[in-house]
Amino acid sequence: MPHFAHVGLNCRKVSITEAFYGEFFGFERTRVLPVEKGEIVFLTGAGMVLELFEAAPDAPDLQEENDGPTGPGFRHLAFQVDDLDDFLSRVGAPVTKKPIELDRFIEGWRAAWIRDPDGRILEISQGYQPSPC
């Protein structure tokens, strides 16, 4: 049966993206593959693998707001933290959607959305509990 492998991210500067995910989410470099134009860096943490590529120099910046793009494709990555307010005060990343209470869905669930160094939207949640399928 297939299982999830990784998420590939194009980055303006791989070293900055690697430092961000390492410092605030505990990812660690686990592999580097040399390729024709640089390298691919693999980070492991939070139960997943991120594969970092250098973005094309002429690629447009991401300009989505709130909780991510609403068209087809990637919307956001979501991470669970113990204390949302503490995490937001430490990370210092631009907040695209301020903390909201989601108690009507799951008791104690709060979430906010921020940008990573490349402009991708990240959901940061406290108290989220997935329901069994």
C-alpha positions in Angstrom: 0.0 0.0 0.0 1.4 3.5 -0.8 2.3 5.8 2.1 3.3 9.4 2.3 6.9 10.1 1.4 7.8 13.8 1.5 6.8 17.4 0.6 9.1 19.1 -2.0 9.5 22.9 -1.5 11.1 25.4 -3.8 13.1 27.9 -1.8 14.5 31.4 -2.5 17.5 30.4 -0.3 17.6 26.8 0.9 19.9 27.7 3.9 17.4 30.2 5.2 14.4 27.8 4.8 16.4 25.0 6.4 17.3 27.2 9.4 13.7 28.3 9.9 12.3 24.7 9.9 15.2 23.5 12.0 14.9 26.2 14.7 11.1 26.4 15.0 9.9 22.9 14.1 12.9 20.7 15.0 13.7 19.5 11.4 17.2 18.1 10.9 19.2 17.6 7.7 19.2 13.9 6.8 20.5 13.8 3.2 21.9 16.0 0.5 21.8 15.0 -3.1 24.0 16.8 -5.6 22.2 17.8 -8.8 23.2 19.7 -11.9 22.3 23.1 -10.5 23.2 22.8 -6.8 21.8 20.3 -4.4 18.6 18.9 -2.9 18.4 19.0 0.9 16.2 16.6 2.8 15.0 17.6 6.3 13.3 15.2 8.7 11.2 16.1 11.6 7.6 16.4 12.9 6.9 13.0 11.4 7.6 14.0 7.9 10.3 14.8 5.3 10.8 18.1 3.5 12.8 18.1 0.3 14.3 21.6 -0.4 15.1 22.8 -3.9 16.5 26.2 -5.0 13.8 28.1 -6.7 14.3 29.5 -10.2 15.7 33.0 -9.9 12.9 34.5 -11.9 10.1 32.7 -10.1 7.3 35.0 -8.8 7.0 35.5 -5.1 4.1 33.9 -3.2 1.5 36.5 -2.2 -1.3 34.5 -0.7 -2.9 35.7 2.6 -5.1 34.3 5.3 -4.9 30.5 5.4 -3.4 30.0 1.9 -4.4 29.9 -1.8 -8.0 29.0 -2.6 -7.4 27.6 -6.1 -6.3 24.1 -7.0 -3.0 23.0 -5.5 -1.1 23.4 -2.3 -2.9 25.4 0.4 -0.7 25.2 3.6 1.4 23.0 5.8 0.0 22.5 9.4 1.9 22.0 12.6 0.7 21.3 16.1 2.3 23.1 19.1 1.6 23.0 22.8 1.2 26.8 23.3 0.2 28.8 20.2 0.8 32.3 21.8 4.3 31.3 23.0 5.2 29.9 19.6 4.0 32.9 17.7 6.0 35.2 20.0 9.2 33.2 19.5 8.9 32.6 15.7 8.4 36.2 14.7 7.1 35.3 11.2 4.5 37.4 9.5 1.0 36.4 10.7 -1.4 36.2 7.8 -4.5 35.2 9.8 -4.6 36.0 13.5 -5.4 33.3 16.1 -8.9 32.1 16.0 -10.9 29.9 18.4 -12.2 26.7 16.8 -14.0 25.3 19.8 -17.2 24.8 17.8 -15.3 22.0 16.0 -12.9 20.6 18.6 -12.8 21.8 22.2 -9.6 23.7 22.9 -8.6 24.0 19.3 -7.0 27.4 18.3 -5.0 28.2 15.2 -3.1 31.0 13.4 -1.4 31.2 10.1 2.1 32.5 9.3 4.5 32.8 6.4 7.7 30.8 6.2 10.8 32.5 4.7 9.6 31.8 1.1 6.1 33.0 1.6 4.4 29.6 2.1 1.4 29.6 4.5 1.8 27.5 7.6 -1.1 26.7 10.0 0.0 26.6 13.6 -2.5 24.8 15.8 -3.0 24.2 19.5 -5.4 21.6 20.8 -6.2 20.0 17.4 -7.3 16.4 17.7 -7.9 14.4 14.4 -11.0 12.4 14.4 -10.9 8.7 13.5 -12.0 8.0 10.0 
